[in-house]
Amino acid sequence: MITEAENAFIALVKDAPVGDKLRLVESLPDLEGENLVKRFGADAPAVYVVAASFPVKDRAARLRFGLVCVARNSRGHAAARQGDGKLIGLYEIMETVAGLIDGAIIAGGSWRVTSGDFVVDEKLYQAGVYAGVVQAEMDGECTLPNPLDTAALALFKTFRASYDIDPHESAAEHVKWAGDPPDHATSAPEVSETVTIQP
């Protein structure tokens, strides 16, 4: 359900007219600090989608998401925030994204925007990057999926591990070792172990 919602948010923004004015719309990258600032600067104007913490009660979840809007403009902070007629500004991105989401049906649920928060960060400002987050939550609730039915899984019969100690063999040789049965005609791992589980 979370993956479905994240992908739906990305598609919604990409397919809207604002999507043509953005360089990138995707899931928020797993970066932090200066690496994230550099990424924001390179991708701006952009929108990143990320799931937020969500409450769960009696197997019912109210999903929450943040859409991180990022803008940058070489003409200065005012142009980055307000746009300059050529590049879209942060305010325009946030307003448009909020308008798209509020009241929309996304991933089978109705959504509402709860806030728009501006990111205050000296490293972003020094890089000429301005960011804000449009916070949204599902208006209703969705039911958590049923637990994994382990009885429906096939029996785990054999575990085999192969260790290749430097100098390493090629990936093609590794594929041969992973076969069933393993092919050791042209090379063999330095160490191997096979454990068969008795039914």
C-alpha angles and dihedrals in degrees: 000000000000093000091048091052094047093051091046092053091050092049092046093056094040093051095046120090089255088063089072090059095051127082093209142013114180147117115303109268121240095247134117142188118003093353091059092046090052091048092050091049093050095046101040129157088049146131122219123193123213134170116239132206111289134195121243127195128169091351091305118120130194104207122216130194138183123212108204110209118199131189136175133178130180089215091072145263097310092054091045091053101036103026125238103236091267104054121037115244131227094254092053092049093049094045093048095046091048090050091050094051104038107096094358124137106234125173091350096308137094114244135202132192112240101182149342113226127189118220112233108200129146093210091056092048092049089054091048091246123138123192140181135176125226106208118207136174136191111265092218132020136267127214118247113245118259117268117269111278101230091182089068093056121099117253116271103235110163136023116192126181128186125192121201112200121199126312087057125214121231124274088251090061091048089055089054091052091051093057123108102266097022117243112228096162097116102020141000136204118259090236130015135175131190123190120188117201114221113227 
